Amino acid sequence: MLDADQTYGGPWLKRFTFLTAAATFVLIWMGGLVTSHNAGLAVPDWPNTYGYNMFFFPVSKWIGNVFYEHTHRLMASAVGMLTLALLAWLIAARVPKWLRTLGVIAFFAVVAQGVLGGLRVIELKDALGIFHATLAQLFFALVSAMALVQTEFWRRLPVHAEEDRGGYRGLLVLTTCLVLGQLALGATMRHQHAGLSIPDFPAADGKVWPDTDPASILRYNQMRMESAGEQPITAAQVILQMAHRMTAAAILGLVATCLVTAWRRFGPRHCLTRGAMVWMGLVLTQALLGAATIWTGKAADVATAHVACGALCLATGGLTSILSFRMLAAPKAIGVVVEDTAVKTLLAPSAGS
């Protein structure tokens, strides 16, 4: 049986898990660069690179958009190998079964991620790119959670020490799920390769809600062709971008609610409050980056930072939710414990008998 203060598998396994999570974040950043530079098909074959074994592709040919796509593939391979090594380590180490199961899930997720990336190149289907991008965000959140549960901080947290009054755990999960949905919407917009369907912010074509009738769409497309020669857009793409903006506003409000609720209920020093504070900071940064993406005409570096910050928002929401389920108990569970304790007290013999 593991000691409560013992690190699962030793400190090096924990460090290796953190390394895998960090490498995944770098991979997401590099994937954002690929999409921002429209370099997704700069290398038209897979798993080879212009007929070469991917690992032996000449460095002299790493030029232009090929650089972004090829280095992204190499980094993806590195994350895959790190995940395989992590799973092997978890199998060999003295760790709980549930942690080993998470390692298995992470391994199959990274394999699926690689296959989706390859099929996106071969099949030329944008839908595969959307799933590829969304799964990457989920994988990063999963590996981050695996790193968290190996820390001394996690092990020393009080388990179900407080009652979840008002459904705070549910609020965190709901908000995190909305963040995931927002990332999927963002991935859909990015993989449609239509640029900015709405070029201004906070207004939308100078209005609260842009016109989407055929005449207005024709006017938008004429302006796009005259200004930058961009691909035409549809009414559905305009509505999609508005849905992305409205969801962003909803997330901002929900995360603010999480922070205010935690501050009032647990106090400013509680780890759930601090987690909500970090989350709020990231969401505000994400909103600013989203606006800057529009203001700069979708500058590649700004758009990529927007993608990377989104990954941090999802991971932070997921980790805070996990912390809440460890520290807070459902009201019924608390009631059962209290009732059981009271019954035992009544039935216990008195000290004088």
N, C-alpha and C positions, 0 to 999 in steps of 0.2 A: 504493500500500500504506500502511495506517495505521501511524503510529508507535506503539510500545508504550505510550508515556506520553501519547498524544493522546486526549482525550475524544471519543467518537463524536459527530459532529454539533455539537460545541462545548458549552460549559458550559450554555447556555440550554436546549438540548434535554434535558439531564440534569435541570435544574431543573423543566422543564415536565412531565417524566415523574414526578418526585417530587410535583408539584402534583396530577397526575391520581390518583396513589396516595392522597394525603391526602384528596382530594375523595371518593374511593371509600370510604375508611374512615368519613368523615362520613355518607355515604349509608347505609352499613350500620347506623350508629348510629341514624339517622333511621328506617330500616326496622324496627329493633328497637322503637322507640317506637310505630310504627304497630301492630305486632302486640301489644305489651304493653298498649296502650290499646284493643285490639279495634276499631281504626279502619280496618281494611282495606277495608271496604265503606262507609265514611262518604261517599265520592263514588261513586255507583252507575253512572256512565257513563265511557267511555274511548274515544278519547283526549281527549274534551272533559271539562269539569268543570261539571256541572249545566247543560249546553248551551252554556257559554261556551268560547271558545278557551282552552286551559289557561293560556296566558301572559297573558291579559287578564281572568282571573277577578277580580272586585272584592275588594280587600283587606278591605273591610268585612264580607265573608262568610267570612273565614278564622276561624271560631269553632269551639270544641269539637273534636270528633274530625276535623272537616273540615280544621282547621289541620294536623294531623299528616299526613293522607293527601295533601293538596294540596302542602304544602311538600316532602314526600317525592318526589312526581312532578316538581316543579320541579328538585330536586337531581339526580334521575335524568337529567333532560334535560340538565342542565349536565355531568354526567359523560359522557353520550353525546357531547356536542359536544366536550368535551376529548379524548375518545378518537379522534374523527374528525380533529381537528386534529393530534393526536399521530401518527396514521397518515400524514397528508399530509406532516408534517415529516420523518418517517422515510423516506418515498419520495423526498423532495427532497434530503435530507441525504446526506452521505458516510458511510454506516454499513454494517456487514456485512449480508449477505443474511439471515442467521439472525435478526438483530435486527429487520429489516424484516418477516420472516415472523411474529415474535411480535406485531408491531403489527397485522398482518392478523388474526391469531387473536383478539387483544383486541377489535378492532372488531366482528367477527362475534359474539363472546361478549356484548358490550354490547348489540348489536341483539337477540340472542336473549333477553337479560335483560329488555329493555323489552317485547318481545312477550309473554313469559311473565307479566310483571306485568299487562299489559293483559288477557290472556286470563283471568287469575285473577279479575278483576272481572267480565268478561262471562260467562264460563262457570260461575262460582261453584263451582269445584272446588278443594278444599284441596290435592290432589296437585300442582297447578300452583304453588301457593304454596310447597310444599316444594322443588320444583326451582328456583324463583325464588330462594329464600333460599340454597340450596346453591351455585348458580352465582355468586351475588354474592360468596361467600367465595372461590371459585376465581379469580374475576376479580381480586379484591384481591391475592391471592397472585401472580398472573401479572404484574400491573402493578408490584408491589413487586420482583419478580425483574428486570423490564426496567429499573427504576431502579438496582438493585444493579450490573448488568453495565456500566453507564455510568460507574461511579465509578473514581477513581484507585486506591482500595483494591482493587477487583477486578482491575484491570489489573496491579497489582504483586504479586499473589499468586503464589507459586511453583507452577508447573503440574506436577502428578504428581510432586512432590518426595519423597513418602513412600509406602510401601506400605500398602495397606489390609489390615492384619493383623486377622483376626478378623471381617471383614465389617462394619466400622463403618458404611460407606455404606449397606448394606442395612438395618441397624438404624435409621438415621435415616429412611430412606424408609418402612419398615414403620410406624414410630411416627407419621410425618406422615400416612400413609394412614388410620391408626386415628383420628387427630384429625379428619380429613375425615369419616369415618364417624360419629363422635360428633356432629359438627355437623349432619349429615343427620338423626340420631336426634333431636337437639334441635329442629330445624326441624319434624320430624314431630309432636313433642309440642306445639309452640307452635301449629301450624296445625290441630290438632284442637279447639281452643277448649274444652277440658274442664277448664281450671284445673289444679290440682295433684291428680293421681290418688292420690298418696301425700302426705299433709299434714305428715309429721314426718320428722326427720333427726337423727342418723344411723340411728335405728330406722326401720322401715317398718310403720306401724300397730302400733307397740310391739313388733315382732318383727324377727328377722333377715330373714325373707322373709314378706311379707304373704299372707294367705289369699286365694285367687281363686275359691273355689267360689261358686255362685249365691247362697247365703244371705249370704255375706260381702259380695259385690258389692251386694246389696240393702241391707244395713246401711250400707255406705259411702254409697250414694246417698241414703238417708234422712237421714243426718247432714249431707250436703252441702246438701240442700234446706232443712233446718231451720236451719243456721248461716248460709248466704249465698245460698241460692236458686240454686246453681250447676247447670250441666247434668249429667246423669247420665254415669257412666263405665262402661267395660266391663272385663272381665278382661284383654283384650288391652292396654288402655291402662295398666293397673297393671304388667303384665309389661314393657311398653315402657319405663316409667319405671325399673324395676329394671335393665333392660338398659343404660339410660343411666348409671345409677350404677356398675354393674360395669365398663362401658367406661371411665368416668372413673378408676376405681381402676387399671385396666390401663394407661391412658395415664400416670398418675402414676408407676407403677412403671417403665415403659419409658423415660420421660424422665429419671428418676433414674439408670437404667442408662446412658443415653447420657452423662450428665454424669460419672458415676464413671469410665466407660470412657475418656472423653476426658481427664479429669484425670490418670489413671494413665498413659495412653499418650503424651499430647502435652504434659502439664504445664499449670499454671494460666494461663499467659500466651498459650497458643495460641488463635487465633481460633475454632477449632472448640470448644474448651473454653468460651470466653466466650459463644459462641452458645448452647451447651447450658445455661450458667448463666442467661442471659436467658430461655431457653425454660422452664427449671425455675421461675423466678420467675413467669412468666406463667401456667403451669399451676397453681401453688399459688394464685395470685390468682383464677384461673378456678374452682377448686374452692371457695374461700371464697365467691365470688359465687353459685355454684350453691347452696351451703348457705343463704346469706342470702336467696336467692330463695324458698326454702321457709319459712324462719323468719319472713319478713316477709309471708307470704301472697301471694307473687308481686307485690311492689311494682313498679310500672312502671319506675322508674328503675334499680332493682337488676337486674331481669330484662334490661333493655336493656344495661346495662353487662356483663352476663354474655355476651350475644350479641357485643358489640363485642370483648371480651377473647378470645372464641373465634376471631374473625377474626385477631387478633394472634398467637394460638397457632399457627394454621395457617400464616400467612405466615412466622413465625419458623422453624418446622420445615422449611418448603419452602426458605427461604433458606439455612439451615444445611446442608440436604441438597445444595443446589447447590454450596455452598462445598466440601463434602467431595468431590464428584466432580471439582472443579477441582484440588484439592490432593493428593488421594490416588489412586494408581493401583492397578488390580487386580493381584494378585500375579503373574499370568501375564505382564502387560505389563511389570512390573519385571524379571521373569526374562528376557524377550526382549531388553530393552535391555541388561542386564548381559551376556548371552551374546553379543550382537552386538558389544558393545564389546570383549569378551575376544578374539573372533575377529579383529577388526580389529587389535588390539594384536599378536597372534601373527604375522599376515601382514605387518604393516608392516616395511619395511626398517630395519635398525639404523642408528644415527647414523654409525657408522664405515664402513658399506659404500658 
